[in-house]
Amino acid sequence: MGLKGIFSKDNDVDFDVNNIGEEYFEVNVMNDSDRSGKLSIAVENLADFSDTDRILRAIRSGHVVFLKIKEMKEKDIGELKRSVEKLKKTVVANNGNIVGVDSDWLLITPEYAALAK
């Protein structure tokens, strides 16, 4: 019993579910040719440690994030350090960059956005 043409426009491809072996295909999710040339930038404010999860979602979705940390720095420097460490772990795991801009801002970029330091 075969599934024909479900995953391709070419109807000559036949997938036999009974003869599926251990084949693995490497898929490039972030292909440079698929980009439209637009870069999404999010400006966020880190006022509390709970804001870290919202910012992590933006980073994981591929946005460049300008992060204002002034409010949290004035309120609690320990919480700021925890938040920055959590953000840094995610950015490093996704091959991105995180840099300080001035003393009140962080710039967080995904893998495809290069920073000239």
N, C-alpha and C positions, 0 to 999 in steps of 0.2 A: 504494500500500500504506500504510494508516494504522494508527497505534497508538491504540486507543480505550480511554479510561478508565483508563489506567495511573497517571497522576499526580493524578487527582481522583476524588471520589466521584460526580461527575456523569458519567453515561455518554454524555451528548450531546456531550462534547468530543472532537474528532477531530484528531489530530496527523498531518500528512502529512510524512513524512521527506524526500520528494522536493522539497517546496516550502518548506524551512526557509530563511528569509532572515536578515538581520543584525538580529535583534531582541534587545535586552538588557532585562532586568528588574532593577530594584533591589530587593534583598531585605534587609529589616531583621532581622538575626540576633538582636540583643538587643532584643526588643520588650518594652516596659514592661508590657503587659497579660498577657504569658506568665509573669511572675514570680509565684511563690507567696507572696511576702512574707518568705521565709527568706533569710538572708544567711549564707554560709559563711565562717568565720574560721579561719585557720590560724596557729598560733604556731610559729615556726621559729627555729632557732639557726644563726647564720653563724659556723662555727668555722674554715673553710678556704675558699679560693677555689673549690674543687671543689663546695662546697655551693650556689654561685650558680645552677647549672643546675637543681637541684631546686626552688629558690625561684622561678626563672623559669617553670617548669612550673605551679606553683601560681598565679602571677600571670596567666598566659595562660588558665588555666581559669576565671578569674573570682573567685578567692578574695580576701578581704581578708587581708593578711598582717601580723602583728605579728612583727617580726624583731629578735631579740636579737643585738647586735653586740659585746657586751662582751668575749667571749673572743678574738675576732679583733683587736679594738682593742688589747688588751693584748699580743697575740702579734706582730702585724705591721701597722702602720698603712698601709704602702704597698699591701699586699694588700687591706686594707679599702677603700681609695680605689678600687682597680681594680674590686672587686666592686660597690661602690655606683654607680660610673659605668656598669657594664654593666646593673645593675638599672634605673638611671635612664633609659637609652636605651630599654629595653623598655617601661617605664611611660609615658614620653612618647609613644612610637609608638602605644600603645594608649589614649591620652587619659586616663590614670589620674593619680594623685597619689602623691607620696612625701614624707613629712615626718619630721623627727626628733622623737622623744618622749623627753624626758630626754636623758641623754648616752649611754645604752646601748641604746636601742631605736629602730627605724624603723617607721613605719606606712605600708603600701603598699596603695592602694585602686584597684580598677578604675574604669572610666569611670562606671558607674551609681551608685557610692557617693560622695556628695559630702562633702567635708571643710569644716568651718567653722573657718577659721583665725583 
